[in-house]
């Protein structure tokens, strides 16, 4: 867990490999639905482009279905869910009904100014999906992927106004989820301001302890 730009999408795949557990990113799932122009994607796109949260009923249904997949039987790493207390409660209920539970909720904490700088410069290759940052890790040729020469793209919700709105939405709707897990003694917080490798080391050490 953590605000937009905290590094969830960077650390979750690495943790997935380290723990041999599937990485389930609701953001990736939703963007795939948008790209496919599915009914779910069309419904979600308006909210996503504005930096707003997709409605709880849509998210809960998508995650409950994913939990029923064969590869989820031994546990998964959730990235981007739950983002509201209602989603957290629904997740607990779904897991309880299947004999499972949340082991740990990890919050990656980063200063707001750092978050805004991170988000505003993010770009991804349209072709091979290689991530870049226009300030911190730019491509050799502006607008062009180093690996496949594909065109780079910046997400609509990474534009400055959308970023500010996303952070406001996080404070209002997602920050209370941290209190939800804190009250259940399942919340672990780590500093996400360091380099990705340093954050990953802190993450693994914290989980192991």
PADRENKOL-225344 format. One record per atom (N, C-alpha, C): residue in one letter; x, y, z. Coordinates in steps of 0.2 Angstrom, whole numbers, plus 5000, padded with zeros to 4 digits. Layout:
BEGIN
AXYZ;...
***
This chain:
BEGIN
X500449945000;X500050005000;X500450065000;X500150124999;X500550184998;X500250234993;X500350294994;X500050344989;X500350334982;X500050364977;X500250354970;X501050384970;X501450344966;X502150364966;X502550334971;X502250294976;X502650274982;X503150224980;X503050184974;X503450134972;X503150064973;X502450054973;X502149994974;X502249954968;X502149984962;X502249944956;X502949924954;X503449954957;X504149934957;X504349874961;X504049884968;X504249834973;X503849774972;X503249774971;X502749714971;X503049664966;X503249674960;X503449624956;X504149584958;X504549624961;X505149604964;X504949554970;X504549584974;X504349544980;X503949474978;X503549484972;X503249424970;X503749364968;X504349384965;X504849344963;X505149314969;X505349354974;X505649334980;X505249284984;X504649294984;X504149254988;X503849194984;X503949194977;X503549154973;X502849154974;X502549214974;X501849224974;X501649274969;X501049254966;X500849304960;X500749374962;X500949414958;X500849494959;X500249514955;X499749534959;X499049554956;X499049634957;X499049664951;X499049734951;X498349754948;X497949784952;X497249804950;X497349864945;X497849904945;X497949954940;X498149924933;X498549874933;X498649834927;X498049804924;X497649774929;X497049734927;X496549784923;X496549844926;X496049894924;X496249924917;X496949934917;X497249964910;X497149914905;X497149854906;X497049794901;X496349794899;X495949814903;X495149814902;X495049874897;X495349934899;X495249994895;X495549984888;X496149954888;X496449944881;X496049894877;X495649844880;X495249804876;X494549834875;X494449894878;X493749924877;X493149884879;X493349844885;X492749804888;X492249844891;X491749814893;X491249854897;X491549884903;X491949834907;X492249864913;X492749914911;X493149904906;X493649964904;X493350024903;X492750024899;X492450084897;X492150124903;X491850084908;X491650104914;X492150134918;X492750104919;X493250124923;X493650184920;X493750194914;X494150244910;X494050314913;X493350334913;X493250404915;X493450424922;X493450374927;X493650384933;X494450384933;X494750344930;X495450334930;X495850394927;X495550424921;X495850474918;X495850544922;X495350544927;X495250604931;X495650594938;X495950534939;X496350524945;X495850504950;X495250484949;X494750464954;X494850384955;X494550364961;X494550294962;X493950254958;X494050204955;X493550164952;X493050134957;X492450134956;X491950124961;X492050054964;X491950044971;X492049984975;X491749924972;X491149924969;X490849864967;X491249834961;X491449884957;X491849854951;X492549824953;X492849854958;X493549834960;X493449764964;X492949764969;X492849704973;X492649644969;X492249654964;X492049594959;X492649574956;X493049614953;X493649594949;X494149554954;X494249584960;X494749544964;X494449484967;X493849474969;X493549414971;X493649364966;X493549384959;X493649334954;X494349314953;X494849354954;X495549344954;X495749294959;X495449304965;X495649254971;X495449184970;X494949174965;X494749104964;X495149074959;X495649104956;X496049074951;X496549024954;X496748974951;X497148914953;X497848944956;X498148994953;X498749014955;X498749054962;X498149074964;X498049114970;X497949064976;X497949004975;X497748954981;X498248964987;X498948974985;X499448984990;X499649054992;X499249104990;X499349164992;X499549214986;X499349274987;X499549324982;X499849394985;X500149434981;X500349494983;X499849544979;X499449584983;X499049634980;X499349704980;X499349734974;X499649794973;X499049844970;X498849894974;X498349934972;X497649924975;X497649874979;X496949854982;X497149824989;X496749834994;X496149884994;X496349954994;X495849994992;X495950074992;X495450104996;X494950074998;X494450105003;X494350055008;X494050075014;X493850035019;X493349985017;X492850005013;X492349955011;X492749895007;X493249915003;X493549864999;X493949815004;X494249845009;X494649805014;X494149755018;X493549785020;X493149735023;X492849685018;X492749695012;X492449645007;X493049595006;X493649615006;X494249575005;X494249525011;X494249555017;X494249505023;X493649455022;X493149475020;X492549435020;X492649375015;X492849395009;X493049345004;X493549295006;X494049325009;X494649275011;X494349235017;X493949255021;X493749215027;X493249165024;X492849175019;X492449125016;X492849075013;X493449085011;X493849035007;X494349005012;X494349025018;X494748995023;X495449035023;X495449095021;X496149135021;X496049195025;X496649235025;X496649305028;X497249345025;X497149405027;X497749445025;X498349435030;X498949425028;X499449415032;X499749475034;X499849525030;X500149585031;X500049645026;X499949705029;X499849755024;X500449805025;X500749815019;X501449855020;X501249925017;X501449975020;X501350045018;X502050075016;X502150095010;X502750125008;X502650205008;X503050235013;X502950305015;X503450345011;X503150405008;X503650445004;X503350515005;X503750565005;X503650635006;X503250654999;X502750705000;X502350724995;X502650754989;X503150804990;X503550834985;X503850784981;X504150734984;X504550674980;X504050644976;X503450624978;X502950594975;X502750634968;X502650694969;X502350734963;X502950734958;X503550744960;X504150744955;X504150674951;X504050624955;X504050554952;X503550544947;X502950554949;X502350544945;X502350584938;X502550654939;X502550694933;X503050674928;X503550634930;X504050624925;X503950554922;X503450514924;X503450444922;X503250434915;X503550384912;X503350374905;X503450294904;X503150264899;X503150194897;X503150184890;X503550134888;X503550124880;X502850094879;X502550114873;X501950094871;X501950014869;X502550004866;X502649934863;X502849884868;X503449894872;X503749834876;X503549854883;X503249904885;X503049924892;X503649944896;X504249954894;X504849974898;X504750044901;X504850044908;X504650104911;X505250154911;X505150224911;X505650274911;X505450324916;X505950374918;X505750434921;X506150484917;X505750534915;X506050584910;X506550634914;X506650634920;X507150664924;X507650614927;X507450564930;X507950524934;X508150464929;X507850444925;X508050384920;X507750394913;X507950444910;X507650454903;X507950414898;X507650404892;X507950364887;X508450404883;X508950364880;X509450394876;X509250454871;X508650434868;X508350474863;X507650494865;X507550564866;X506950584869;X506350554865;X505850534869;X505250504867;X505350434863;X505950404864;X506050344860;X506350284865;X506050224865;X506250174869;X506950154868;X507350144872;X508050114871;X508050044869;X507550004871;X507549934870;X507249914863;X506749954861;X506349924855;X506249984850;X506450044852;X506350104848;X505550124848;X505250094852;X504450114852;X504350184855;X503750214854;X503550274857;X503450274864;X503650324868;X503550334875;X502850364876;X502550344881;X501850374883;X501850394890;X501450444892;X501350464899;X500650454900;X500450424906;X499750414908;X499350474909;X498750474907;X498350534908;X498350554916;X498350494920;X498250514927;X498950534930;X499450534926;X500050564929;X500150634927;X499650664923;X499750734922;X499650774929;X499950834929;X499950874935;X499350884939;X498750904936;X498150914939;X497850844942;X497950794938;X497750724940;X498150704945;X498750714946;X499150694951;X498950724958;X498850784957;X498550824964;X497950794966;X497450774961;X496850744963;X496950674966;X497450634963;X497550574965;X497750574973;X498150624974;X498450624981;X497850644986;X497450694984;X496850704988;X496450644989;X496250614984;X495850554984;X496150504989;X496850494989;X497150444993;X497050465000;X497150535002;X497050555009;X496350545011;X495950555007;X495250555009;X494950475010;X495150435005;X494850375004;X495250315006;X495950325005;X496350265006;X496750265012;X496950325014;X497350335021;X496950295026;X496250305027;X495950265032;X496050195032;X496150165026;X496350095026;X496950075030;X497450115030;X497950105034;X497750105042;X497350145044;X497050135051;X496750075052;X496350055047;X495949985047;X496449925049;X497049925045;X497449875046;X497949885052;X498049945054;X498449965060;X498049935066;X497349945066;X496949925071;X496949845072;X497049815067;X497049745067;X497849715068;X498249765069;X498949745070;X499249705064;X499049725058;X499349695052;X499749745048;X499849805050;X500149865046;X500849865047;X501249865042;X501949875043;X502149935038;X502549985041;X502750045037;X503450045036;X503650065029;X504350065028;X504450135024;X505150155024;X505250225021;X505450205013;X505050245009;X505050225002;X505450284998;X505850325002;X506150384999;X506850364996;X507150304998;X507750284996;X507750254989;X508350234986;X508350204980;X507950134980;X507650114974;X507250054973;X507649994977;X508249984976;X508649924979;X508649934986;X508749994989;X508750004996;X508049984999;X507550014996;X506850004998;X506649924998;X506849894993;X506749824992;X507049784998;X507649804999;X508049765005;X507649785012;X507449845013;X507049865019;X506449825019;X506149815013;X505449775013;X505549705015;X506049675012;X506149605013;X506349595020;X506749635023;X507049625030;X506449635035;X505949685033;X505449705037;X504949645038;X504749615032;X504349555031;X504649495035;X505249485034;X505549425037;X505549435044;X505549495047;X505649495054;X504949505058;
***
